[in-house]
Amino acid sequence: MSDDDLNSKLAALQRTMADLRHQLASGAAIPSAFTASTPPTNAAALHAPLRAPTPNPPKATELLPPLPRGAADREPFVNWLVTAVRVRSGIAVEEQVRQKLARITLRLPLTEIEKWLSLLATVDSAHPEWLALLESLTNHETYFFRDLGQLEHLQREVLAPLVARERLKAVPSITIWSAASSSGEELYSVAMMLLEELEKAGEVESDGSSIRAKSRWHLRLFGTDLSRQAVRLATAGVYDAGPHASFRKFPVRFSRFLDAAVDGDGQFQRVRDCVRHGVSFQTFNLMDASPPINHCDVVLCRNVLIYFDVEGKRSVWDLVFRALALDGIALFGPTDVLEDRRFTPIWGSSTVLYRKA
Ligand SMILES: C[S@@+](CC[C@H](N)C(=O)[O-])C[C@H]1O[C@@H](n2cnc3c(N)ncnc32)[C@H](O)[C@@H]1O
């Protein structure tokens, strides 16, 4: 393929990504063209997750209350929707979310609302109708190296010792799960830090322009999110380079892991292949019964627990616990308080990690 072909492919991809990012930010409905499942990248195919991508049947499906059939006004339908959203997503429905749900029902006549809710009642939370609804209720805000102090602590106290331990093995392996990865910036940030640690340990090979982990390393860096749009953006790994976007807190030293590209007035950065080695993304609902991956050395579950009620939080802690290898480390959001005694807190100067005891 010629350079021109490559450039025009990249430009088309960037336009698509800009459109998707705009829709993700505005919570708009998902166009059907983007609802098909994402083809795996080579890395994804090489490092497939331990179980099939289809989510488990949702927990407590049968707990949905009976539909208020033939209701004379919207209120009973909104009440049903509030309960259904909490059961299917774990999202704690506060007043703001309730109002959003009420506004959604205003767009439809009563008979259509009943038909729509009947569909929601009979399909699982992986169905496009559920995904579109849940995507419009959650916030996908993320950027590279968010809560930098926390990630630096992870790099120093966890990634560096992991590399030191694994490099002594014939087949060194590291597994990391970003459990609410949004558009991927979090997992790519950790991948860059890991590559830096591998380099310090002399465990990379260079082709002159970039470095990558030596081939004996088995790296699995796995990102999941409820939102299909976010997963598509993450898989593409192309980001708007504007000052308020994904790179607002990007440490300069990691710029070598990006390729710059310009498309019209827009400037973009693409995560280089050396960082994407072993990285894959897929949709997953944290309310599912089993984790999508096991034996993780690290699980990141940051800035998502705020959406869940107490019961939802407990389910997520349990999921993270089961995904971790013995001695594995979990990282929650800086304001999250973990009330699960199966984890041992490891305090840093301004952050805390949790070890599966
Ligand atoms: C604010 S972003 C956090 C992204 C990243 N972890 C960070 O800290 O920057 C929260 C993400 O959680 C996802 N999310 C919300 N509820 C979820 C659920 N039940 N299962 C999986 N992902 C969920 C949303 O789609 C959104 O992308």
Ligand as a Chemical Component Dictionary entry (heavy atoms), coordinates in Angstrom:
data_LIG
# 
_chem_comp.id                   LIG 
_chem_comp.type                 NON-POLYMER 
_chem_comp.pdbx_formal_charge   0 
_chem_comp.three_letter_code    LIG 
# 
loop_
_chem_comp_atom.comp_id 
_chem_comp_atom.atom_id 
_chem_comp_atom.alt_atom_id 
_chem_comp_atom.type_symbol 
_chem_comp_atom.charge 
_chem_comp_atom.model_Cartn_x 
_chem_comp_atom.model_Cartn_y 
_chem_comp_atom.model_Cartn_z 
_chem_comp_atom.pdbx_ordinal 
LIG C1  C1  C 0  -16.039 8.195  33.864 1  
LIG S1  S1  S 1  -15.616 6.836  32.832 2  
LIG C2  C2  C 0  -14.123 6.272  33.604 3  
LIG C3  C3  C 0  -13.087 5.845  32.592 4  
LIG C4  C4  C 0  -11.721 5.478  33.177 5  
LIG N1  N1  N 0  -11.796 4.330  34.041 6  
LIG C5  C5  C 0  -11.102 6.645  33.916 7  
LIG O1  O1  O 0  -10.973 6.580  35.127 8  
LIG O2  O2  O -1 -10.752 7.634  33.277 9  
LIG C6  C6  C 0  -16.824 5.622  33.374 10 
LIG C7  C7  C 0  -17.057 4.504  32.377 11 
LIG O3  O3  O 0  -17.775 3.470  33.050 12 
LIG C8  C8  C 0  -18.617 2.847  32.099 13 
LIG N2  N2  N 0  -19.688 2.112  32.807 14 
LIG C9  C9  C 0  -20.722 2.619  33.530 15 
LIG N3  N3  N 0  -21.493 1.619  34.000 16 
LIG C10 C10 C 0  -20.925 0.462  33.565 17 
LIG C11 C11 C 0  -21.258 -0.907 33.714 18 
LIG N4  N4  N 0  -22.335 -1.298 34.387 19 
LIG N5  N5  N 0  -20.440 -1.829 33.142 20 
LIG C12 C12 C 0  -19.336 -1.451 32.446 21 
LIG N6  N6  N 0  -18.983 -0.167 32.261 22 
LIG C13 C13 C 0  -19.767 0.778  32.814 23 
LIG C14 C14 C 0  -19.140 4.004  31.264 24 
LIG O4  O4  O 0  -19.596 3.557  30.005 25 
LIG C15 C15 C 0  -17.916 4.925  31.181 26 
LIG O5  O5  O 0  -17.196 4.745  29.987 27 
# 
loop_
_chem_comp_bond.comp_id 
_chem_comp_bond.atom_id_1 
_chem_comp_bond.atom_id_2 
_chem_comp_bond.value_order 
_chem_comp_bond.pdbx_ordinal 
LIG C1  S1  SING 1  
LIG S1  C2  SING 2  
LIG S1  C6  SING 3  
LIG C2  C3  SING 4  
LIG C3  C4  SING 5  
LIG C4  N1  SING 6  
LIG C4  C5  SING 7  
LIG C5  O1  DOUB 8  
LIG C5  O2  SING 9  
LIG C6  C7  SING 10 
LIG C7  O3  SING 11 
LIG C7  C15 SING 12 
LIG O3  C8  SING 13 
LIG C8  N2  SING 14 
LIG C8  C14 SING 15 
LIG N2  C9  SING 16 
LIG N2  C13 SING 17 
LIG C9  N3  DOUB 18 
LIG N3  C10 SING 19 
LIG C10 C11 SING 20 
LIG C10 C13 DOUB 21 
LIG C11 N4  SING 22 
LIG C11 N5  DOUB 23 
LIG N5  C12 SING 24 
LIG C12 N6  DOUB 25 
LIG N6  C13 SING 26 
LIG C14 O4  SING 27 
LIG C14 C15 SING 28 
LIG C15 O5  SING 29 
# 
